Amino acid sequence: MAAIVYDTGALLATEWHSPDFLALHDEVTAARIRPLVPVVVLAQAWRGGPQHQISRVLKVCELIPDDDRTGGVDAIVVATAVRHQAPVVTSDPGDLARIADAIGVKIKLYPT
């Protein structure tokens, strides 16, 4: 795996101290893979006030700006995964799979 994309559910999993997500995140970063986070995902996940766990995870992530070629957050996550040939950590595997199928691509999904 050369890259991985985090969606909103992945970032929120850090605040919930999800052991599955945290183990995956540790594995990814130990392999020197820098997770990709579309900026709209961060905007959707940020709830205001200190979010220490999200901030800790973001320190090793690359924020990807919106290129205005896609509509909703899920579509941007799929587009980012396709562009970077990367799997996605998500709480919405069904929605992302439907978007990917609709545009004729396959992406690997890791449910949170």
PyMOL commands that set and color helices and strands:
alter all, ss='L'
color gray80, all
select helices_A, chain A and resi 8-15+19-30+39-45+52-58+73-83+93-102
alter helices_A, ss='H'
color red, helices_A
select strands_A, chain A and resi 5-6+36-38+62-64+88-90+109-111
alter strands_A, ss='S'
color yellow, strands_A
deselect
rebuild
show_as cartoon
